[in-house]
Amino acid sequence: MKERNEVILKTINRLLKEEKTERVIAVLGRLYPADAAEIVGSLDEEHQKAIFERWAPDQSASAFLELEEGDQVDIAENLTLNAISEILNEMPADDAADLVADLSGDLAENLLKSVRSEVETEIRALLKYGEDTAGGLMIPEAVTLKKNMTAEEAIDELRRMAPNVESIYYIFVINDENQLVGVVSLRDLIIAPASAMIKDIMNPDVIYVEATADQEETAKLISKYDLLALPVVDGDNHLLGVVTVDDVLDVVEDEATEDIYRLAGLTKEEKIASPVMDSFLKRVPWMVLNLGTAFLASSVVGLFEESISSVVTLAVFMPIVAGMGGNGGTQALAVTTRGIALGELELSSGLKALFKEGLIGLMIGLTTGLITAIVAFYWKGNVFLGLVLFLAMIINLLIAGLSGAGIPILLKRLGYDPALGSGIIITTFTDVFGFLAFLGLATFFLKYLI
Amino acid sequence: MKERNEVILKTINRLLKEEKTERVIAVLGRLYPADAAEIVGSLDEEHQKAIFERWAPDQSASAFLELEEGDQVDIAENLTLNAISEILNEMPADDAADLVADLSGDLAENLLKSVRSEVETEIRALLKYGEDTAGGLMIPEAVTLKKNMTAEEAIDELRRMAPNVESIYYIFVINDENQLVGVVSLRDLIIAPASAMIKDIMNPDVIYVEATADQEETAKLISKYDLLALPVVDGDNHLLGVVTVDDVLDVVEDEATEDIYRLAGLTKEEKIASPVMDSFLKRVPWMVLNLGTAFLASSVVGLFEESISSVVTLAVFMPIVAGMGGNGGTQALAVTTRGIALGELELSSGLKALFKEGLIGLMIGLTTGLITAIVAFYWKGNVFLGLVLFLAMIINLLIAGLSGAGIPILLKRLGYDPALGSGIIITTFTDVFGFLAFLGLATFFLKYLI
């Protein structure tokens, strides 16, 4: 598929050079929107503008919404107000609202005034919800039926109204107050006898989510119950819209990227293709913060300059104690944050996880401490050096396990993202306490080490 | 939903104490399979056995396949051969094959002999493909039609055959050689005029995947084209089965967990609820390997014992140079591995990514090196110490950026997982070269530092 796109891209570049924009649009129109977006996304600004301004709105909207969010904003700012509002008219309302939320206030306001009034109403309604909630993720339309209808009547009704709805996954059954009372899958509707009543084939125990719920909770429900779409309701069980599984797939990928990035001290928005200066400006504050904590660790070492000056070998072993603590802490942190993200760790079992990671830290400290002690004894010929390293490793890996599990659990309980900043706090802990334990013990046994 | 399950669990525990297993089964039967699995999964082995052995196979299969893979194996080994083979008869073939693949050879072989013969054939066919390929992920059945049929005839045909198929997402159109020639969504079928011909409403440009393709590629296609299901074909375009979006959601979550774990030096299988001894045994080899590389870094420090002995302050600044290099490398590594995982980094643009990360490393090295130099100068009053730190930080962060991007790209090009082992290699690089640069430069300028 990728190779095919590259061949098409070459053709399109040739056609653009010959200024045959209409031909380019004809070629793009025959592709899947995702492929057309991939190709248009790799063209320069001027050609993107030329294409989107002459393309039929329904087709350009399909391709436009497959672009990366950053590219969407760049192109939208570049197009005439008329061209972008025609695209917006044809986009699913959830994607349109996400785009409007990302534009500057003035442009957003002008755009909302120039789209069709029912589109404006839908977008404004969605903008009330945060981009990261079920409400922000939903398409504010659902295929609904009443329960006193036969399967055949329902199919006829669908045939009449379906062309207006982007995709049908389930049909939701509502009462006269627009409250959700059941769900029928398209499959169940088709295989039911033509005369079966909707109320008899529907499932009255509908899985739903409230509009204000977080997108992670929404994703978990769809994943747990293997759903294609999840109905979104308000506090009184009125049906507001549906979140579809393809949006949730994006959420799961985004949340995973966010976790990996936050554990490494990066912000969510950075991409492998971001410009150097953008990446630098996003990473440097974090690195300066890291530098501050590194100075903290180094000032702990400073407390023991005298001991190091009498036994220089201590400096040789410092990286081992600190490094192993950092690694142990990172392992405990990865298991704990992932457990929280996947919903496997209930907060009530936090104490159990803390105890477990402390115990594992202790066991790893014993094992690697023993190896370190033996190597140090054979290398430097001093049994007390071995003893000091053994004890320091046990203490530091215990602290690593406890902080690696405890800090994300604590952050989560305080309402913060458990991945954000955990890494830096834990490395600071293991550096500071690692040096304190190792150099403190060495100072205590100093006369045996010289 | 969670609270509801806890209330039900209490009721079930009471019923189990009173040995009313039939009542328990009645309660479980009214739940969504995912909820029933959550509850059964938290019971002890004996009760799990009692429930699964008396439960109707179709219901127990639905709950069974929602259990974690590890729990499935434990329970399967515990049940009578008869009970587990009845469950297997009712499970979708892809899940059944995954379970059989995880069981011991003897048990697996006995099971395959005791299930229905068509189930055995299906499972054996799937076992040919790796668990992590499209073939291993697919359900070996698809709803197919021929193209010379009207929409109405197609719906009648579906009504006749659909009860045998787990879920219908798309209807695939095949020719007389069982080759894939088109696809029709259920929605398009329903909204088409009753007399429309399938060949006129089908999309002949089907997105498909070969059975031997990796599960990551499969997930990327479903995600890119927003599909509900992806047809799987052999080398001659014969339709073999379909991979559904709910399986892909699990793949995306698993791959993200795998990446996070591998970056932290953990194996995929570990969970927050794994027993302490399991976790310890899985983590300790990695930590011993880490210890080896830590000794490598420490032996670099050992080369400069004399310099440290004349200027003990060097020991104080060692953690800063090494720590900042490690952090910078981790940032570059996270961006690069995630870019590879999400398909944003083509191997052809690897050199560009390498250059970018090197440049960012240089810029961060300049910034944080300057800060470190100024702080060191004010703290210790020696301008040469500042200069040495400045240069060492630039060198180390350049190396951090280059290795953070270069090592995963190299691993990927050599056909390995880019996340596996990258972290440990990069930390070793930044430790070894960080100490070498800092202590080497310090030794060169030694007479100005004393």
Interface residues (C-beta under 8 A of the other chain):
Chain A: M1 Y32 A34 I155 L158 R159 A162 P163 S167 I168 Y169 S185 L186 R187 I190 I191 D205 I207 L221 I222 S223 K224 Y225 D226 L227 L228 V245 D246 V248 L249 D250 V252 E253 A256 T257 D259 I260 Y261 L263 A264 G265 L266 E270 K271 I272 A273 V276 S279 F280 R283 V284 W286 M287 V288 N290 L291 A294 F295 A297 S298 S299 V301 G302 E305 I308 S309 V312 T313 L314 A315 V316 F317 M318 P319 I320 A322 G323 M324 G326 N327 G328 T330 Q331 L333 A334 V335 T336 T337 R338 G339 L342 E344 L345 A353 K356 L359 I360 M363 I364 T367 T368 I371 T372 V375 T427 D431 F435
Chain B: M1 Y32 A34 I155 L158 R159 A162 P163 S167 I168 Y169 S185 L186 R187 I190 I191 D205 I207 L221 I222 S223 K224 Y225 D226 L227 L228 V245 D246 V248 L249 D250 V252 E253 A256 T257 D259 I260 Y261 L263 A264 G265 L266 E270 K271 I272 A273 V276 S279 F280 R283 V284 W286 M287 V288 N290 L291 A294 F295 A297 S298 S299 V301 G302 E305 I308 S309 V312 T313 L314 A315 V316 F317 M318 P319 I320 A322 G323 M324 G326 N327 G328 T330 Q331 L333 A334 V335 T336 T337 R338 G339 L342 E344 L345 A353 K356 L359 I360 M363 I364 T367 T368 I371 T372 V375 T427 D431 F435
